[in-house]
Amino acid sequence: MTEVDAITLIRDALFVTLKLSSPILLTAMVVGLIIGILQTTTSIQEPTIAFVPKLLSIFAVIVIFAGWMLQTMTDYTRDLFLMIEKF
């Protein structure tokens, strides 16, 4: 295995990680921003209010994107094993 192969493996792993985590992180960020704006406009400063909507939205995103996430992980794992076979 050359340095180029190792760098390619690391780059692909980071890309897949970013691709899989981005829907969850973006959802949490948007919901947190919306709840923060609502809390500011209503002058409610309770930190636990933002927790439940974030949790529910993250759960919904995981349920909605579960098939795509599983397919992405399966494709990456298959490609990884095929690349290992070459060495």
PDB file of N, CA, C and O in Angstrom:
ATOM      1  N   MET A   1       0.849  -1.173   0.000  1.00  0.00           N
ATOM      2  CA  MET A   1       0.000   0.000   0.000  1.00  0.00           C
ATOM      3  C   MET A   1       0.894   1.234   0.000  1.00  0.00           C
ATOM      4  O   MET A   1       1.782   1.385   0.839  1.00  0.00           O
ATOM      5  N   THR A   2       0.639   2.087  -0.938  1.00  0.00           N
ATOM      6  CA  THR A   2       1.432   3.307  -1.039  1.00  0.00           C
ATOM      7  C   THR A   2       0.794   4.420  -0.215  1.00  0.00           C
ATOM      8  O   THR A   2      -0.308   4.278   0.316  1.00  0.00           O
ATOM      9  N   GLU A   3       1.512   5.517  -0.127  1.00  0.00           N
ATOM     10  CA  GLU A   3       0.988   6.668   0.609  1.00  0.00           C
ATOM     11  C   GLU A   3      -0.268   7.221  -0.058  1.00  0.00           C
ATOM     12  O   GLU A   3      -1.188   7.677   0.621  1.00  0.00           O
ATOM     13  N   VAL A   4      -0.304   7.180  -1.362  1.00  0.00           N
ATOM     14  CA  VAL A   4      -1.467   7.680  -2.096  1.00  0.00           C
ATOM     15  C   VAL A   4      -2.704   6.844  -1.765  1.00  0.00           C
ATOM     16  O   VAL A   4      -3.800   7.379  -1.599  1.00  0.00           O
ATOM     17  N   ASP A   5      -2.515   5.521  -1.673  1.00  0.00           N
ATOM     18  CA  ASP A   5      -3.635   4.649  -1.326  1.00  0.00           C
ATOM     19  C   ASP A   5      -4.140   4.932   0.084  1.00  0.00           C
ATOM     20  O   ASP A   5      -5.348   4.976   0.318  1.00  0.00           O
ATOM     21  N   ALA A   6      -3.222   5.122   1.014  1.00  0.00           N
ATOM     22  CA  ALA A   6      -3.614   5.418   2.392  1.00  0.00           C
ATOM     23  C   ALA A   6      -4.342   6.756   2.484  1.00  0.00           C
ATOM     24  O   ALA A   6      -5.340   6.879   3.194  1.00  0.00           O
ATOM     25  N   ILE A   7      -3.844   7.747   1.771  1.00  0.00           N
ATOM     26  CA  ILE A   7      -4.495   9.061   1.774  1.00  0.00           C
ATOM     27  C   ILE A   7      -5.883   8.966   1.144  1.00  0.00           C
ATOM     28  O   ILE A   7      -6.823   9.612   1.607  1.00  0.00           O
ATOM     29  N   THR A   8      -6.010   8.171   0.100  1.00  0.00           N
ATOM     30  CA  THR A   8      -7.317   7.983  -0.536  1.00  0.00           C
ATOM     31  C   THR A   8      -8.297   7.325   0.424  1.00  0.00           C
ATOM     32  O   THR A   8      -9.458   7.729   0.501  1.00  0.00           O
ATOM     33  N   LEU A   9      -7.840   6.315   1.155  1.00  0.00           N
ATOM     34  CA  LEU A   9      -8.711   5.658   2.134  1.00  0.00           C
ATOM     35  C   LEU A   9      -9.161   6.630   3.220  1.00  0.00           C
ATOM     36  O   LEU A   9     -10.336   6.655   3.587  1.00  0.00           O
ATOM     37  N   ILE A  10      -8.245   7.413   3.722  1.00  0.00           N
ATOM     38  CA  ILE A  10      -8.583   8.381   4.774  1.00  0.00           C
ATOM     39  C   ILE A  10      -9.529   9.445   4.235  1.00  0.00           C
ATOM     40  O   ILE A  10     -10.495   9.814   4.901  1.00  0.00           O
ATOM     41  N   ARG A  11      -9.256   9.938   3.035  1.00  0.00           N
ATOM     42  CA  ARG A  11     -10.122  10.959   2.429  1.00  0.00           C
ATOM     43  C   ARG A  11     -11.540  10.429   2.219  1.00  0.00           C
ATOM     44  O   ARG A  11     -12.517  11.118   2.510  1.00  0.00           O
ATOM     45  N   ASP A  12     -11.641   9.198   1.712  1.00  0.00           N
ATOM     46  CA  ASP A  12     -12.960   8.608   1.486  1.00  0.00           C
ATOM     47  C   ASP A  12     -13.701   8.378   2.801  1.00  0.00           C
ATOM     48  O   ASP A  12     -14.912   8.585   2.876  1.00  0.00           O
ATOM     49  N   ALA A  13     -12.980   7.949   3.834  1.00  0.00           N
ATOM     50  CA  ALA A  13     -13.615   7.732   5.136  1.00  0.00           C
ATOM     51  C   ALA A  13     -14.143   9.038   5.710  1.00  0.00           C
ATOM     52  O   ALA A  13     -15.250   9.084   6.247  1.00  0.00           O
ATOM     53  N   LEU A  14     -13.355  10.096   5.599  1.00  0.00           N
ATOM     54  CA  LEU A  14     -13.811  11.400   6.090  1.00  0.00           C
ATOM     55  C   LEU A  14     -14.997  11.918   5.283  1.00  0.00           C
ATOM     56  O   LEU A  14     -15.923  12.503   5.846  1.00  0.00           O
ATOM     57  N   PHE A  15     -14.974  11.710   3.977  1.00  0.00           N
ATOM     58  CA  PHE A  15     -16.079  12.160   3.137  1.00  0.00           C
ATOM     59  C   PHE A  15     -17.369  11.418   3.475  1.00  0.00           C
ATOM     60  O   PHE A  15     -18.431  12.033   3.566  1.00  0.00           O
ATOM     61  N   VAL A  16     -17.285  10.107   3.660  1.00  0.00           N
ATOM     62  CA  VAL A  16     -18.476   9.325   4.012  1.00  0.00           C
ATOM     63  C   VAL A  16     -18.992   9.738   5.388  1.00  0.00           C
ATOM     64  O   VAL A  16     -20.202   9.841   5.592  1.00  0.00           O
ATOM     65  N   THR A  17     -18.091   9.973   6.324  1.00  0.00           N
ATOM     66  CA  THR A  17     -18.501  10.425   7.656  1.00  0.00           C
ATOM     67  C   THR A  17     -19.217  11.763   7.581  1.00  0.00           C
ATOM     68  O   THR A  17     -20.252  11.955   8.220  1.00  0.00           O
ATOM     69  N   LEU A  18     -18.677  12.674   6.814  1.00  0.00           N
ATOM     70  CA  LEU A  18     -19.310  13.985   6.644  1.00  0.00           C
ATOM     71  C   LEU A  18     -20.660  13.855   5.951  1.00  0.00           C
ATOM     72  O   LEU A  18     -21.630  14.509   6.333  1.00  0.00           O
ATOM     73  N   LYS A  19     -20.714  13.019   4.945  1.00  0.00           N
ATOM     74  CA  LYS A  19     -21.952  12.825   4.195  1.00  0.00           C
ATOM     75  C   LYS A  19     -23.044  12.207   5.071  1.00  0.00           C
ATOM     76  O   LYS A  19     -24.213  12.577   4.956  1.00  0.00           O
ATOM     77  N   LEU A  20     -22.673  11.276   5.940  1.00  0.00           N
ATOM     78  CA  LEU A  20     -23.661  10.626   6.797  1.00  0.00           C
ATOM     79  C   LEU A  20     -24.105  11.505   7.963  1.00  0.00           C
ATOM     80  O   LEU A  20     -25.257  11.436   8.389  1.00  0.00           O
ATOM     81  N   SER A  21     -23.209  12.319   8.474  1.00  0.00           N
ATOM     82  CA  SER A  21     -23.561  13.126   9.644  1.00  0.00           C
ATOM     83  C   SER A  21     -24.209  14.455   9.297  1.00  0.00           C
ATOM     84  O   SER A  21     -24.849  15.069  10.150  1.00  0.00           O
ATOM     85  N   SER A  22     -24.055  14.911   8.063  1.00  0.00           N
ATOM     86  CA  SER A  22     -24.564  16.242   7.724  1.00  0.00           C
ATOM     87  C   SER A  22     -26.079  16.397   7.844  1.00  0.00           C
ATOM     88  O   SER A  22     -26.516  17.441   8.328  1.00  0.00           O
ATOM     89  N   PRO A  23     -26.918  15.431   7.437  1.00  0.00           N
ATOM     90  CA  PRO A  23     -28.359  15.648   7.636  1.00  0.00           C
ATOM     91  C   PRO A  23     -28.741  15.794   9.108  1.00  0.00           C
ATOM     92  O   PRO A  23     -29.605  16.602   9.449  1.00  0.00           O
ATOM     93  N   ILE A  24     -28.111  15.025   9.968  1.00  0.00           N
ATOM     94  CA  ILE A  24     -28.423  15.083  11.396  1.00  0.00           C
ATOM     95  C   ILE A  24     -27.944  16.399  11.991  1.00  0.00           C
ATOM     96  O   ILE A  24     -28.675  17.052  12.736  1.00  0.00           O
ATOM     97  N   LEU A  25     -26.728  16.784  11.666  1.00  0.00           N
ATOM     98  CA  LEU A  25     -26.182  18.024  12.221  1.00  0.00           C
ATOM     99  C   LEU A  25     -26.918  19.256  11.708  1.00  0.00           C
ATOM    100  O   LEU A  25     -27.183  20.184  12.472  1.00  0.00           O
ATOM    101  N   LEU A  26     -27.248  19.269  10.428  1.00  0.00           N
ATOM    102  CA  LEU A  26     -27.973  20.410   9.873  1.00  0.00           C
ATOM    103  C   LEU A  26     -29.375  20.522  10.470  1.00  0.00           C
ATOM    104  O   LEU A  26     -29.855  21.624  10.735  1.00  0.00           O
ATOM    105  N   THR A  27     -30.027  19.380  10.679  1.00  0.00           N
ATOM    106  CA  THR A  27     -31.351  19.399  11.301  1.00  0.00           C
ATOM    107  C   THR A  27     -31.278  19.941  12.714  1.00  0.00           C
ATOM    108  O   THR A  27     -32.088  20.784  13.098  1.00  0.00           O
ATOM    109  N   ALA A  28     -30.321  19.471  13.489  1.00  0.00           N
ATOM    110  CA  ALA A  28     -30.174  19.960  14.862  1.00  0.00           C
ATOM    111  C   ALA A  28     -29.864  21.451  14.877  1.00  0.00           C
ATOM    112  O   ALA A  28     -30.359  22.180  15.736  1.00  0.00           O
ATOM    113  N   MET A  29     -29.050  21.905  13.932  1.00  0.00           N
ATOM    114  CA  MET A  29     -28.710  23.323  13.876  1.00  0.00           C
ATOM    115  C   MET A  29     -29.928  24.176  13.526  1.00  0.00           C
ATOM    116  O   MET A  29     -30.165  25.207  14.155  1.00  0.00           O
ATOM    117  N   VAL A  30     -30.697  23.754  12.531  1.00  0.00           N
ATOM    118  CA  VAL A  30     -31.872  24.526  12.113  1.00  0.00           C
ATOM    119  C   VAL A  30     -32.929  24.547  13.209  1.00  0.00           C
ATOM    120  O   VAL A  30     -33.496  25.598  13.508  1.00  0.00           O
ATOM    121  N   VAL A  31     -33.195  23.388  13.811  1.00  0.00           N
ATOM    122  CA  VAL A  31     -34.191  23.339  14.889  1.00  0.00           C
ATOM    123  C   VAL A  31     -33.719  24.164  16.078  1.00  0.00           C
ATOM    124  O   VAL A  31     -34.518  24.877  16.685  1.00  0.00           O
ATOM    125  N   GLY A  32     -32.454  24.082  16.419  1.00  0.00           N
ATOM    126  CA  GLY A  32     -31.921  24.893  17.515  1.00  0.00           C
ATOM    127  C   GLY A  32     -32.037  26.378  17.236  1.00  0.00           C
ATOM    128  O   GLY A  32     -32.356  27.162  18.129  1.00  0.00           O
ATOM    129  N   LEU A  33     -31.777  26.763  15.996  1.00  0.00           N
ATOM    130  CA  LEU A  33     -31.905  28.170  15.615  1.00  0.00           C
ATOM    131  C   LEU A  33     -33.357  28.641  15.706  1.00  0.00           C
ATOM    132  O   LEU A  33     -33.629  29.725  16.222  1.00  0.00           O
ATOM    133  N   ILE A  34     -34.277  27.834  15.209  1.00  0.00           N
ATOM    134  CA  ILE A  34     -35.695  28.198  15.275  1.00  0.00           C
ATOM    135  C   ILE A  34     -36.173  28.295  16.716  1.00  0.00           C
ATOM    136  O   ILE A  34     -36.863  29.247  17.079  1.00  0.00           O
ATOM    137  N   ILE A  35     -35.812  27.320  17.536  1.00  0.00           N
ATOM    138  CA  ILE A  35     -36.209  27.351  18.949  1.00  0.00           C
ATOM    139  C   ILE A  35     -35.570  28.546  19.645  1.00  0.00           C
ATOM    140  O   ILE A  35     -36.209  29.195  20.473  1.00  0.00           O
ATOM    141  N   GLY A  36     -34.328  28.838  19.321  1.00  0.00           N
ATOM    142  CA  GLY A  36     -33.658  30.000  19.913  1.00  0.00           C
ATOM    143  C   GLY A  36     -34.346  31.303  19.561  1.00  0.00           C
ATOM    144  O   GLY A  36     -34.503  32.181  20.409  1.00  0.00           O
ATOM    145  N   ILE A  37     -34.758  31.428  18.300  1.00  0.00           N
ATOM    146  CA  ILE A  37     -35.481  32.637  17.889  1.00  0.00           C
ATOM    147  C   ILE A  37     -36.820  32.729  18.612  1.00  0.00           C
ATOM    148  O   ILE A  37     -37.205  33.801  19.080  1.00  0.00           O
ATOM    149  N   LEU A  38     -37.531  31.603  18.702  1.00  0.00           N
ATOM    150  CA  LEU A  38     -38.813  31.610  19.415  1.00  0.00           C
ATOM    151  C   LEU A  38     -38.633  31.941  20.895  1.00  0.00           C
ATOM    152  O   LEU A  38     -39.430  32.684  21.466  1.00  0.00           O
ATOM    153  N   GLN A  39     -37.596  31.396  21.512  1.00  0.00           N
ATOM    154  CA  GLN A  39     -37.343  31.694  22.923  1.00  0.00           C
ATOM    155  C   GLN A  39     -36.986  33.162  23.114  1.00  0.00           C
ATOM    156  O   GLN A  39     -37.384  33.775  24.105  1.00  0.00           O
ATOM    157  N   THR A  40     -36.255  33.716  22.193  1.00  0.00           N
ATOM    158  CA  THR A  40     -35.877  35.123  22.306  1.00  0.00           C
ATOM    159  C   THR A  40     -37.088  36.036  22.140  1.00  0.00           C
ATOM    160  O   THR A  40     -37.246  37.007  22.879  1.00  0.00           O
ATOM    161  N   THR A  41     -37.934  35.721  21.175  1.00  0.00           N
ATOM    162  CA  THR A  41     -39.096  36.586  20.942  1.00  0.00           C
ATOM    163  C   THR A  41     -40.125  36.484  22.058  1.00  0.00           C
ATOM    164  O   THR A  41     -40.841  37.448  22.328  1.00  0.00           O
ATOM    165  N   THR A  42     -40.208  35.329  22.708  1.00  0.00           N
ATOM    166  CA  THR A  42     -41.182  35.174  23.796  1.00  0.00           C
ATOM    167  C   THR A  42     -40.559  35.391  25.166  1.00  0.00           C
ATOM    168  O   THR A  42     -41.254  35.291  26.177  1.00  0.00           O
ATOM    169  N   SER A  43     -39.283  35.683  25.221  1.00  0.00           N
ATOM    170  CA  SER A  43     -38.547  35.922  26.475  1.00  0.00           C
ATOM    171  C   SER A  43     -38.565  34.723  27.417  1.00  0.00           C
ATOM    172  O   SER A  43     -38.485  34.885  28.635  1.00  0.00           O
ATOM    173  N   ILE A  44     -38.668  33.528  26.856  1.00  0.00           N
ATOM    174  CA  ILE A  44     -38.567  32.303  27.657  1.00  0.00           C
ATOM    175  C   ILE A  44     -37.115  31.845  27.575  1.00  0.00           C
ATOM    176  O   ILE A  44     -36.625  31.539  26.488  1.00  0.00           O
ATOM    177  N   GLN A  45     -36.434  31.795  28.694  1.00  0.00           N
ATOM    178  CA  GLN A  45     -35.012  31.441  28.701  1.00  0.00           C
ATOM    179  C   GLN A  45     -34.776  30.111  29.415  1.00  0.00           C
ATOM    180  O   GLN A  45     -33.888  30.002  30.260  1.00  0.00           O
ATOM    181  N   GLU A  46     -35.561  29.121  29.075  1.00  0.00           N
ATOM    182  CA  GLU A  46     -35.416  27.791  29.661  1.00  0.00           C
ATOM    183  C   GLU A  46     -34.595  26.919  28.701  1.00  0.00           C
ATOM    184  O   GLU A  46     -35.038  26.654  27.584  1.00  0.00           O
ATOM    185  N   PRO A  47     -33.410  26.473  29.120  1.00  0.00           N
ATOM    186  CA  PRO A  47     -32.553  25.716  28.198  1.00  0.00           C
ATOM    187  C   PRO A  47     -33.087  24.327  27.846  1.00  0.00           C
ATOM    188  O   PRO A  47     -32.706  23.765  26.819  1.00  0.00           O
ATOM    189  N   THR A  48     -33.956  23.771  28.677  1.00  0.00           N
ATOM    190  CA  THR A  48     -34.448  22.419  28.400  1.00  0.00           C
ATOM    191  C   THR A  48     -35.530  22.397  27.329  1.00  0.00           C
ATOM    192  O   THR A  48     -35.855  21.331  26.807  1.00  0.00           O
ATOM    193  N   ILE A  49     -36.095  23.555  26.994  1.00  0.00           N
ATOM    194  CA  ILE A  49     -37.152  23.593  25.979  1.00  0.00           C
ATOM    195  C   ILE A  49     -36.605  23.183  24.611  1.00  0.00           C
ATOM    196  O   ILE A  49     -37.325  22.554  23.836  1.00  0.00           O
ATOM    197  N   ALA A  50     -35.401  23.508  24.304  1.00  0.00           N
ATOM    198  CA  ALA A  50     -34.821  23.190  22.996  1.00  0.00           C
ATOM    199  C   ALA A  50     -34.453  21.718  22.867  1.00  0.00           C
ATOM    200  O   ALA A  50     -34.269  21.228  21.752  1.00  0.00           O
ATOM    201  N   PHE A  51     -34.344  21.015  23.965  1.00  0.00           N
ATOM    202  CA  PHE A  51     -33.864  19.634  23.918  1.00  0.00           C
ATOM    203  C   PHE A  51     -34.855  18.698  23.234  1.00  0.00           C
ATOM    204  O   PHE A  51     -34.469  17.930  22.353  1.00  0.00           O
ATOM    205  N   VAL A  52     -36.110  18.750  23.621  1.00  0.00           N
ATOM    206  CA  VAL A  52     -37.106  17.811  23.094  1.00  0.00           C
ATOM    207  C   VAL A  52     -37.330  17.994  21.590  1.00  0.00           C
ATOM    208  O   VAL A  52     -37.317  16.997  20.868  1.00  0.00           O
ATOM    209  N   PRO A  53     -37.533  19.210  21.079  1.00  0.00           N
ATOM    210  CA  PRO A  53     -37.688  19.335  19.619  1.00  0.00           C
ATOM    211  C   PRO A  53     -36.455  18.866  18.839  1.00  0.00           C
ATOM    212  O   PRO A  53     -36.585  18.261  17.775  1.00  0.00           O
ATOM    213  N   LYS A  54     -35.273  19.144  19.365  1.00  0.00           N
ATOM    214  CA  LYS A  54     -34.058  18.669  18.691  1.00  0.00           C
ATOM    215  C   LYS A  54     -34.020  17.150  18.670  1.00  0.00           C
ATOM    216  O   LYS A  54     -33.715  16.543  17.643  1.00  0.00           O
ATOM    217  N   LEU A  55     -34.329  16.542  19.798  1.00  0.00           N
ATOM    218  CA  LEU A  55     -34.306  15.089  19.897  1.00  0.00           C
ATOM    219  C   LEU A  55     -35.306  14.459  18.933  1.00  0.00           C
ATOM    220  O   LEU A  55     -34.978  13.500  18.235  1.00  0.00           O
ATOM    221  N   LEU A  56     -36.516  14.992  18.893  1.00  0.00           N
ATOM    222  CA  LEU A  56     -37.538  14.454  17.993  1.00  0.00           C
ATOM    223  C   LEU A  56     -37.173  14.663  16.525  1.00  0.00           C
ATOM    224  O   LEU A  56     -37.387  13.777  15.698  1.00  0.00           O
ATOM    225  N   SER A  57     -36.629  15.818  16.205  1.00  0.00           N
ATOM    226  CA  SER A  57     -36.260  16.073  14.811  1.00  0.00           C
ATOM    227  C   SER A  57     -35.088  15.197  14.374  1.00  0.00           C
ATOM    228  O   SER A  57     -35.062  14.712  13.242  1.00  0.00           O
ATOM    229  N   ILE A  58     -34.136  14.997  15.253  1.00  0.00           N
ATOM    230  CA  ILE A  58     -33.005  14.118  14.922  1.00  0.00           C
ATOM    231  C   ILE A  58     -33.487  12.687  14.730  1.00  0.00           C
ATOM    232  O   ILE A  58     -33.045  12.000  13.809  1.00  0.00           O
ATOM    233  N   PHE A  59     -34.388  12.235  15.593  1.00  0.00           N
ATOM    234  CA  PHE A  59     -34.950  10.893  15.448  1.00  0.00           C
ATOM    235  C   PHE A  59     -35.684  10.769  14.115  1.00  0.00           C
ATOM    236  O   PHE A  59     -35.543   9.762  13.421  1.00  0.00           O
ATOM    237  N   ALA A  60     -36.467  11.786  13.755  1.00  0.00           N
ATOM    238  CA  ALA A  60     -37.199  11.754  12.485  1.00  0.00           C
ATOM    239  C   ALA A  60     -36.246  11.713  11.295  1.00  0.00           C
ATOM    240  O   ALA A  60     -36.487  10.984  10.333  1.00  0.00           O
ATOM    241  N   VAL A  61     -35.175  12.483  11.354  1.00  0.00           N
ATOM    242  CA  VAL A  61     -34.203  12.489  10.255  1.00  0.00           C
ATOM    243  C   VAL A  61     -33.519  11.132  10.144  1.00  0.00           C
ATOM    244  O   VAL A  61     -33.289  10.645   9.037  1.00  0.00           O
ATOM    245  N   ILE A  62     -33.199  10.529  11.259  1.00  0.00           N
ATOM    246  CA  ILE A  62     -32.572   9.203  11.218  1.00  0.00           C
ATOM    247  C   ILE A  62     -33.526   8.182  10.613  1.00  0.00           C
ATOM    248  O   ILE A  62     -33.110   7.342   9.815  1.00  0.00           O
ATOM    249  N   VAL A  63     -34.802   8.247  10.987  1.00  0.00           N
ATOM    250  CA  VAL A  63     -35.786   7.314  10.428  1.00  0.00           C
ATOM    251  C   VAL A  63     -35.955   7.549   8.925  1.00  0.00           C
ATOM    252  O   VAL A  63     -36.010   6.597   8.147  1.00  0.00           O
ATOM    253  N   ILE A  64     -36.036   8.809   8.525  1.00  0.00           N
ATOM    254  CA  ILE A  64     -36.243   9.129   7.109  1.00  0.00           C
ATOM    255  C   ILE A  64     -35.035   8.733   6.260  1.00  0.00           C
ATOM    256  O   ILE A  64     -35.196   8.175   5.175  1.00  0.00           O
ATOM    257  N   PHE A  65     -33.841   9.015   6.745  1.00  0.00           N
ATOM    258  CA  PHE A  65     -32.628   8.778   5.962  1.00  0.00           C
ATOM    259  C   PHE A  65     -31.936   7.452   6.288  1.00  0.00           C
ATOM    260  O   PHE A  65     -30.820   7.222   5.824  1.00  0.00           O
ATOM    261  N   ALA A  66     -32.561   6.588   7.065  1.00  0.00           N
ATOM    262  CA  ALA A  66     -31.903   5.346   7.482  1.00  0.00           C
ATOM    263  C   ALA A  66     -31.519   4.473   6.288  1.00  0.00           C
ATOM    264  O   ALA A  66     -30.418   3.923   6.252  1.00  0.00           O
ATOM    265  N   GLY A  67     -32.406   4.346   5.324  1.00  0.00           N
ATOM    266  CA  GLY A  67     -32.107   3.522   4.148  1.00  0.00           C
ATOM    267  C   GLY A  67     -30.923   4.053   3.361  1.00  0.00           C
ATOM    268  O   GLY A  67     -30.040   3.297   2.956  1.00  0.00           O
ATOM    269  N   TRP A  68     -30.916   5.368   3.147  1.00  0.00           N
ATOM    270  CA  TRP A  68     -29.816   5.989   2.416  1.00  0.00           C
ATOM    271  C   TRP A  68     -28.502   5.857   3.192  1.00  0.00           C
ATOM    272  O   TRP A  68     -27.455   5.586   2.605  1.00  0.00           O
ATOM    273  N   MET A  69     -28.563   6.049   4.501  1.00  0.00           N
ATOM    274  CA  MET A  69     -27.356   5.937   5.327  1.00  0.00           C
ATOM    275  C   MET A  69     -26.813   4.514   5.291  1.00  0.00           C
ATOM    276  O   MET A  69     -25.606   4.308   5.159  1.00  0.00           O
ATOM    277  N   LEU A  70     -27.700   3.543   5.406  1.00  0.00           N
ATOM    278  CA  LEU A  70     -27.268   2.149   5.372  1.00  0.00           C
ATOM    279  C   LEU A  70     -26.672   1.802   4.012  1.00  0.00           C
ATOM    280  O   LEU A  70     -25.654   1.114   3.938  1.00  0.00           O
ATOM    281  N   GLN A  71     -27.297   2.272   2.941  1.00  0.00           N
ATOM    282  CA  GLN A  71     -26.773   2.013   1.599  1.00  0.00           C
ATOM    283  C   GLN A  71     -25.404   2.658   1.407  1.00  0.00           C
ATOM    284  O   GLN A  71     -24.510   2.056   0.812  1.00  0.00           O
ATOM    285  N   THR A  72     -25.239   3.876   1.906  1.00  0.00           N
ATOM    286  CA  THR A  72     -23.953   4.566   1.793  1.00  0.00           C
ATOM    287  C   THR A  72     -22.869   3.817   2.564  1.00  0.00           C
ATOM    288  O   THR A  72     -21.762   3.632   2.058  1.00  0.00           O
ATOM    289  N   MET A  73     -23.183   3.387   3.784  1.00  0.00           N
ATOM    290  CA  MET A  73     -22.198   2.634   4.571  1.00  0.00           C
ATOM    291  C   MET A  73     -21.876   1.295   3.922  1.00  0.00           C
ATOM    292  O   MET A  73     -20.721   0.868   3.921  1.00  0.00           O
ATOM    293  N   THR A  74     -22.890   0.630   3.369  1.00  0.00           N
ATOM    294  CA  THR A  74     -22.666  -0.652   2.704  1.00  0.00           C
ATOM    295  C   THR A  74     -21.789  -0.482   1.467  1.00  0.00           C
ATOM    296  O   THR A  74     -20.871  -1.270   1.240  1.00  0.00           O
ATOM    297  N   ASP A  75     -22.070   0.542   0.671  1.00  0.00           N
ATOM    298  CA  ASP A  75     -21.249   0.800  -0.521  1.00  0.00           C
ATOM    299  C   ASP A  75     -19.801   1.099  -0.144  1.00  0.00           C
ATOM    300  O   ASP A  75     -18.872   0.592  -0.774  1.00  0.00           O
ATOM    301  N   TYR A  76     -19.614   1.923   0.882  1.00  0.00           N
ATOM    302  CA  TYR A  76     -18.253   2.258   1.297  1.00  0.00           C
ATOM    303  C   TYR A  76     -17.523   1.017   1.815  1.00  0.00           C
ATOM    304  O   TYR A  76     -16.354   0.799   1.496  1.00  0.00           O
ATOM    305  N   THR A  77     -18.216   0.210   2.613  1.00  0.00           N
ATOM    306  CA  THR A  77     -17.585  -0.999   3.154  1.00  0.00           C
ATOM    307  C   THR A  77     -17.220  -1.964   2.035  1.00  0.00           C
ATOM    308  O   THR A  77     -16.136  -2.547   2.043  1.00  0.00           O
ATOM    309  N   ARG A  78     -18.122  -2.134   1.071  1.00  0.00           N
ATOM    310  CA  ARG A  78     -17.829  -3.011  -0.069  1.00  0.00           C
ATOM    311  C   ARG A  78     -16.626  -2.492  -0.857  1.00  0.00           C
ATOM    312  O   ARG A  78     -15.738  -3.264  -1.219  1.00  0.00           O
ATOM    313  N   ASP A  79     -16.597  -1.192  -1.121  1.00  0.00           N
ATOM    314  CA  ASP A  79     -15.460  -0.605  -1.834  1.00  0.00           C
ATOM    315  C   ASP A  79     -14.164  -0.761  -1.046  1.00  0.00           C
ATOM    316  O   ASP A  79     -13.102  -0.995  -1.624  1.00  0.00           O
ATOM    317  N   LEU A  80     -14.255  -0.632   0.264  1.00  0.00           N
ATOM    318  CA  LEU A  80     -13.075  -0.782   1.115  1.00  0.00           C
ATOM    319  C   LEU A  80     -12.536  -2.205   1.044  1.00  0.00           C
ATOM    320  O   LEU A  80     -11.328  -2.406   0.917  1.00  0.00           O
ATOM    321  N   PHE A  81     -13.427  -3.197   1.124  1.00  0.00           N
ATOM    322  CA  PHE A  81     -12.981  -4.584   1.035  1.00  0.00           C
ATOM    323  C   PHE A  81     -12.418  -4.903  -0.351  1.00  0.00           C
ATOM    324  O   PHE A  81     -11.450  -5.656  -0.468  1.00  0.00           O
ATOM    325  N   LEU A  82     -13.010  -4.343  -1.387  1.00  0.00           N
ATOM    326  CA  LEU A  82     -12.473  -4.564  -2.732  1.00  0.00           C
ATOM    327  C   LEU A  82     -11.095  -3.934  -2.882  1.00  0.00           C
ATOM    328  O   LEU A  82     -10.226  -4.489  -3.555  1.00  0.00           O
ATOM    329  N   MET A  83     -10.893  -2.783  -2.261  1.00  0.00           N
ATOM    330  CA  MET A  83      -9.589  -2.134  -2.324  1.00  0.00           C
ATOM    331  C   MET A  83      -8.553  -2.937  -1.526  1.00  0.00           C
ATOM    332  O   MET A  83      -7.394  -3.035  -1.929  1.00  0.00           O
ATOM    333  N   ILE A  84      -8.973  -3.505  -0.404  1.00  0.00           N
ATOM    334  CA  ILE A  84      -8.053  -4.313   0.405  1.00  0.00           C
ATOM    335  C   ILE A  84      -7.635  -5.566  -0.361  1.00  0.00           C
ATOM    336  O   ILE A  84      -6.491  -6.006  -0.257  1.00  0.00           O
ATOM    337  N   GLU A  85      -8.564  -6.140  -1.130  1.00  0.00           N
ATOM    338  CA  GLU A  85      -8.237  -7.334  -1.909  1.00  0.00           C
ATOM    339  C   GLU A  85      -7.125  -7.075  -2.924  1.00  0.00           C
ATOM    340  O   GLU A  85      -6.354  -7.977  -3.251  1.00  0.00           O
ATOM    341  N   LYS A  86      -7.048  -5.846  -3.416  1.00  0.00           N
ATOM    342  CA  LYS A  86      -6.014  -5.523  -4.408  1.00  0.00           C
ATOM    343  C   LYS A  86      -4.611  -5.575  -3.808  1.00  0.00           C
ATOM    344  O   LYS A  86      -3.629  -5.733  -4.534  1.00  0.00           O
ATOM    345  N   PHE A  87      -4.516  -5.443  -2.496  1.00  0.00           N
ATOM    346  CA  PHE A  87      -3.197  -5.423  -1.873  1.00  0.00           C
ATOM    347  C   PHE A  87      -2.910  -6.790  -1.413  1.00  0.00           C
ATOM    348  O   PHE A  87      -1.846  -7.041  -0.847  1.00  0.00           O
TER     349      PHE A  87
END
